């Protein structure tokens, strides 16, 4: 039997007095167990995604929960493999998820809906209820709840400026969701600070919902920040993502070939096969950049000798 490599996703807002010291212990623990992935630590808590052999992951979770601060931490698990993450990264950050609101925001912990409550609310919703996806535009392009309003943002830190465009929702019931729940706790606090009167969030995010209800009320796949890029509860699920160049259905993400851009976009394999220049995003391609003139490692443009 091949080895099983689970991927675990977890976070918790809890005070950490000495983030650098805690980061050092996390780095040593993960390295000893052979885990790879990303661990972000701040004075407000921890946010991590890790992968490794099943026994090693189990030992990590046991060790983490032996710390009373994390005894009740919720762990979401999805299947992965030895290549899910290329390396281990443990960093200390000002926030465990960067919102950069400009003012201190304590995460909202009082307005969660369990996955079953969320599903029931969706099925009983009236015209006054609106679904809000607070993930980035490329995440929602791969998959989202049916009928959701998606935010046209490149990064979560763009949300504070984008909120003004959601002003019409201030006095409606807003059902907010993200991948694992961590962004919603800050986004909910942000919206309430801007005058939104009724905000509810999906506890545990898409991952927790799909563990119980699969693809009910869900379209497409779920974007994840690792080598898999997207995951689907049902492997026969038809993608809803559209190739940025041709509109062909696809769930394949690539980064723009031009390194100064490097934007993430959807690109169908057939499209790239027919025209390798489509490895450039539409904006770069429209500006006249080609695969011959793009700046990337090993490109003809970068490899030209420097004229003295």
C-alpha positions in Angstrom: 0.0 0.0 0.0 1.4 3.5 -0.9 1.9 5.9 2.1 -1.0 8.1 3.1 -0.2 11.8 3.1 -3.0 13.8 4.8 -3.1 17.6 4.5 -4.2 19.3 7.7 -5.6 22.9 7.8 -6.0 24.7 11.1 -5.9 28.0 12.9 -6.8 29.6 16.2 -6.9 33.1 17.5 -5.2 32.9 20.9 -2.6 35.1 22.6 1.0 34.1 22.0 3.3 36.0 24.3 6.6 35.2 22.4 5.9 34.5 18.8 9.5 34.0 17.7 10.1 31.5 20.5 6.9 29.6 19.6 7.9 29.7 15.9 11.2 28.1 16.8 9.5 25.2 18.6 7.1 24.7 15.7 9.9 24.7 13.2 11.9 22.1 15.2 8.8 19.9 15.7 7.8 20.0 12.0 11.3 19.3 10.8 11.8 16.4 13.2 8.5 14.8 12.0 9.3 15.5 8.3 6.3 17.7 7.7 6.1 20.3 5.0 3.8 23.3 4.5 3.3 26.7 6.0 3.0 27.8 9.6 2.2 31.5 10.3 2.5 32.8 13.9 1.6 36.1 15.4 0.8 37.5 18.8 -2.9 36.8 17.9 -2.5 33.1 17.2 -1.5 30.4 14.6 -2.5 29.6 11.0 -1.1 26.6 9.3 -1.4 24.0 6.5 0.9 21.0 6.8 1.3 17.7 5.0 3.3 14.5 5.7 3.1 10.8 6.4 0.0 9.8 8.4 1.8 8.8 11.6 3.9 12.0 11.6 0.8 14.2 11.1 -1.0 12.3 14.0 2.0 12.9 16.2 2.1 16.6 15.3 -1.6 17.0 16.2 -1.2 15.2 19.5 1.8 17.5 20.4 -0.1 20.6 19.4 -3.2 19.7 21.4 -1.0 18.9 24.5 -0.5 22.7 24.7 -3.6 23.9 26.7 -3.9 26.9 24.3 -4.6 24.5 21.5 -6.4 21.7 23.3 -9.6 22.4 21.4 -8.2 23.4 18.1 -10.2 22.2 15.1 -8.3 20.3 12.4 -9.6 19.9 8.9 -8.1 17.0 6.8 -7.9 16.4 3.1 -5.9 13.9 1.0 -2.6 14.9 -0.4 0.8 13.3 -1.4 4.5 13.7 -0.9 4.5 16.6 -3.3 1.7 18.7 -1.9 4.2 21.2 -0.4 7.8 21.6 -1.7 9.2 22.7 1.7 8.5 23.8 5.2 8.0 27.5 5.9 7.5 28.8 9.5 7.2 32.6 9.8 6.3 35.2 12.4 3.9 37.8 11.0 2.0 40.8 12.4 -1.3 39.0 11.6 -2.0 35.3 11.0 -4.1 36.4 8.0 -3.2 39.8 6.5 -6.2 42.1 6.4 -4.3 45.4 7.0 -7.5 47.2 8.1 -5.6 50.1 9.5 -7.3 49.7 12.9 -7.2 46.9 15.4 -10.0 44.4 14.8 -10.8 41.5 17.2 -12.1 38.5 15.3 -15.8 37.9 15.4 -16.5 34.6 17.4 -20.2 35.1 18.2 -21.9 34.9 14.8 -21.0 31.5 13.5 -23.4 29.1 11.8 -22.6 25.4 11.8 -22.5 23.7 8.4 -26.0 22.3 9.1 -27.3 25.7 10.2 -25.7 27.2 7.1 -27.4 24.7 4.8 -30.8 25.2 6.4 -30.4 29.0 6.2 -29.6 28.7 2.5 -32.6 26.6 1.9 -34.9 28.9 3.8 -33.4 32.2 2.5 -35.6 35.0 1.2 -34.7 38.0 -1.0 -33.3 39.8 2.0 -30.5 37.2 2.4 -27.2 37.4 0.4 -24.2 35.1 0.1 -20.8 36.8 0.2 -17.6 35.1 -0.8 -14.7 37.0 0.8 -12.0 35.0 -0.9 -9.8 36.3 -3.8 -11.2 36.5 -7.3 -9.2 33.5 -8.6 -10.5 31.3 -5.7 -14.1 32.1 -6.4 -13.6 31.6 -10.2 -12.7 27.9 -9.4 -15.8 27.4 -7.3 -18.4 29.0 -5.1 -21.7 28.6 -3.4 -24.6 29.0 -5.9 -25.8 32.6 -6.1 -22.9 34.1 -4.1 -21.6 37.6 -4.6 -17.8 37.3 -5.2 -15.3 40.0 -4.3 -13.2 41.3 -7.1 -10.0 41.4 -5.1 -6.5 40.1 -5.7 -5.5 39.7 -2.1 -7.4 39.5 1.2 -5.7 42.8 2.2 -7.6 44.5 -0.6 -10.9 43.8 1.1 -10.9 47.0 3.4 -10.9 49.2 0.3 -13.4 47.0 -1.6 -16.0 47.0 1.2 -17.4 50.4 0.1 -18.6 48.6 -3.1 -20.8 46.4 -0.9 -22.6 49.2 0.7 -26.0 48.1 -0.7 -25.7 45.0 1.5 -25.5 46.9 4.8 -29.0 46.2 6.0 -29.5 42.7 4.5 -28.6 39.4 6.1 -25.1 38.6 4.9 -24.0 35.0 4.9 -20.2 35.1 4.6 -17.8 32.3 3.8 -14.2 31.5 3.0 -12.0 28.3 2.7 -11.4 27.4 6.4 -13.1 30.2 8.4 -10.1 32.3 9.4 -10.7 35.1 7.0 -14.3 35.4 7.9 -13.6 36.1 11.5 -11.7 39.2 10.6 -13.9 40.1 7.6 -17.0 39.9 9.7 -15.5 42.4 12.2 -14.5 44.6 9.3 -18.0 44.7 7.9 -19.6 45.4 11.3 -17.2 48.3 11.8 -18.5 49.7 8.4 -22.1 49.6 9.5 -23.3 46.2 8.4 -26.1 45.1 10.7 -26.6 41.4 10.2 -23.5 39.3 9.3 -23.3 35.5 9.8 -20.3 33.3 9.0 -19.8 29.7 8.0 -18.0 27.9 10.9 -15.0 26.0 9.5 -15.6 27.4 6.1 -16.0 25.5 2.8 -13.9 22.6 4.1 -16.1 21.9 7.1 -19.3 22.3 5.0 -18.1 19.9 2.3 -17.1 17.3 4.9 -20.8 17.0 5.8 -22.7 18.0 2.7 -20.3 17.6 -0.2 -21.4 19.6 -3.2 -24.9 20.5 -2.1 -25.5 24.2 -3.1 -21.8 24.3 -4.3 -20.6 24.9 -7.8 -17.1 23.8 -9.1 -14.1 23.0 -7.0 -12.4 24.5 -3.9 -9.1 26.4 -4.4 -6.3 25.6 -2.0 -2.9 27.2 -1.5 -0.7 24.3 -2.3 0.5 22.2 -5.3 -3.0 20.7 -5.8 -4.4 24.2 -6.5 -8.0 22.8 -6.4 -9.8 20.0 -4.7 -13.2 18.4 -5.4 -15.4 16.3 -3.2 -16.7 14.5 -6.3 -13.9 13.8 -8.8 -16.4 13.7 -11.6 -17.5 17.2 -10.8 -17.6 19.5 -13.8 -15.3 22.5 -13.4 -16.9 26.0 -13.6 -13.7 27.9 -14.1 -13.2 29.5 -17.5 -9.9 29.8 -19.4 -8.8 33.4 -19.3 -8.0 33.4 -23.1 -10.7 31.1 -24.6 -13.5 30.7 -22.1 -13.1 26.9 -22.2 -14.1 25.1 -19.0 -11.0 24.3 -16.9 -9.8 24.0 -13.3 -6.1 24.5 -14.3 -4.3 27.5 -12.7 -1.0 28.8 -13.8 1.1 31.9 -13.0 1.8 34.4 -15.8 5.0 33.5 -17.6 6.3 37.1 -17.2 7.8 37.1 -13.7 7.3 40.9 -13.0 3.5 40.1 -13.4 3.3 36.4 -12.2 -0.5 36.8 -11.7 -2.5 33.6 -11.2 -5.0 32.8 -13.9 -7.0 29.9 -15.4 -5.5 28.4 -18.6 -6.9 25.4 -20.4 -4.3 22.8 -21.5 -5.7 22.8 -25.1 -5.3 26.6 -25.2 -1.7 26.5 -24.2 -0.9 23.6 -26.5 -2.4 25.5 -29.5 -0.5 28.8 -28.6 2.4 28.7 -26.1 2.1 32.5 -25.8 -1.1 32.1 -23.8 1.1 31.1 -20.9 1.1 34.9 -20.5 -2.0 36.4 -18.8 -4.3 38.3 -21.1 -3.1 41.7 -19.9 0.6 40.9 -20.6 -0.3 39.4 -24.0 -2.3 42.4 -24.9 0.6 44.7 -24.1 2.7 43.0 -26.7 4.8 40.7 -24.5 5.5 37.2 -26.0 7.1 34.1 -24.7 10.3 35.3 -26.5 10.3 38.7 -24.8 8.9 37.8 -21.4 11.2 38.0 -18.4 11.4 34.6 -16.7 14.2 32.1 -15.7 15.7 30.7 -18.8 13.8 33.0 -21.2 15.5 34.3 -24.4 15.1 37.8 -23.1 16.8 37.1 -19.8 19.6 35.0 -21.3 20.8 37.7 -23.8 24.3 38.8 -23.1 24.8 42.1 -21.3 26.3 44.7 -23.6 29.0 46.7 -21.9 
